[in-house]
Amino acid sequence: MTLFTAEHDQFRASVRRFVDERINPNIDEWEAAGMMPLHDIIKEMAGLGFVGLDYDPAYGGQGADHVFTLVLAEEMGRVNNGSFPMAFGVHNAMATPSLHKYGTHELKEQFLTPAMHGEVVAAVAITEPDAGSDVAGLKTKAVRDGDDWIINGSKIYITNALQADWICMLARTSDEGGFKGMSQIIVPTDTPGFSVAKKLDKLGMRASDTGLLSFDDVRVPVSNTIGTIGRGFQQQMEQFVMERMWGCYSTPPAIELALGRTREYAKQRKVFGQPLSSQQYLAYTYAELAAEADLLKVYNHAIAQAVLDGANTTRMATVAKLKAGRLARQVADWCMQVHGGVGYMEETWTARFLRDNRLLSIGGGADEVMLRVLSSMDGFA
């Protein structure tokens, strides 16, 4: 039985048209500006029914099955940079899953519904200057004062930092060490004491604003806590699964486009009187990389089916994340190598592709963290 229905195919065509007409023509301008008009674009996407596909319609979601999210992410892989798929993914699939699953009715009405309607932009804040992949090492604290939390600390490498209207942040709410005593808290960015201390200059994803956040006696209601106080680490681990799935879903289409472009270049480029594509080594490498992309795509589809079946996809998402990051790096490097000197120029798509895709093996859990998770799940460590 096929995973995709005619309705899924129609949805794919709509998203592809939006990418081709609304996103890709503006990429160069956004890259030069180091910023994208996220409020405008997400509002437009919400109007088209592209936001919160498998979320509850009571809170602005579309009530669709998870395959629609798979299709959306795959079509985001056809965007000519990594910045927009990541920034939109943060809003749609990384900052909101915990709120949708664990938030109270009041909290979802206040924050999730506007996000699903495209009226606000959301971000998620986990990483700190001294705590990246080691989430259990974070130090930002939320101390209870009556019915409020008073938050102090900092977060770094936060996507959508300059444009977010609210942030799903992870903070320590007790003195318990390690993974204990953390909570997920919604912080509106207009709250006194909150500030973006610095916009960060990145190697890639240049159109996506990323910042260093500062929390100086930021006071928010305890009712802004998502789910159970003290269970924030566990809830965030679940949220990471959706984040990793989003990134993995979008990788094979991006690779397929890159390989296709490189194949056409190799056919046109003459070396020693013959097309570059006549070199058997290049032809074999192309075939191998294309086959790897096919395998990842099929595995992604198996993940989506597992979601439909109600299965726990933590291990599958971890495997896919590890594979996607490594394969994207390999493909980006090979495409640049085939293009040679022209591929090293910023005017060629290969340069941006190489820069943007390097993040996949770092963000959302580094390759080494994926290996740690897998070895632990399999009982080796």
Number of C-alpha atoms within 10 A of each C-alpha: 4 4 10 12 11 8 10 18 13 11 17 19 14 16 22 20 13 17 18 15 11 13 18 15 13 13 19 13 12 18 18 10 13 17 20 22 11 20 16 13 16 23 21 18 18 20 13 12 17 23 27 29 24 15 21 16 14 12 21 22 22 19 14 14 15 17 21 22 23 23 22 24 26 26 24 29 26 23 22 23 27 26 25 25 23 24 24 24 20 21 27 25 26 25 28 26 23 22 23 22 15 15 22 16 13 11 18 22 15 13 24 26 21 17 28 31 21 26 16 21 26 30 28 24 24 22 24 22 12 14 15 20 20 14 19 16 16 25 20 22 22 26 19 16 12 9 10 16 22 20 25 20 18 25 28 24 21 24 25 25 30 21 20 21 20 21 24 24 22 28 27 28 24 16 11 11 13 14 17 17 18 30 26 31 27 26 24 18 20 11 15 13 15 21 19 18 16 14 16 16 12 15 12 20 27 24 23 29 24 25 21 22 22 20 23 15 18 21 22 22 16 19 16 22 25 26 20 13 16 20 17 26 22 15 22 22 14 16 19 22 22 22 24 25 24 27 26 28 30 26 29 26 20 25 28 18 15 22 21 15 14 21 18 12 17 21 13 13 14 13 12 6 7 12 14 21 21 13 12 10 10 16 14 11 13 20 13 12 19 18 12 16 24 16 13 22 21 12 18 24 18 15 24 24 16 15 15 12 9 9 11 13 19 19 16 18 26 23 20 23 29 23 20 28 22 16 22 26 20 16 24 22 19 21 26 22 15 19 18 11 10 15 19 16 14 10 10 14 18 25 19 23 25 23 19 21 28 20 18 25 22 16 17 21 21 18 22 13 17 22 14 14 18 19 12 11 12 10 8 8 9
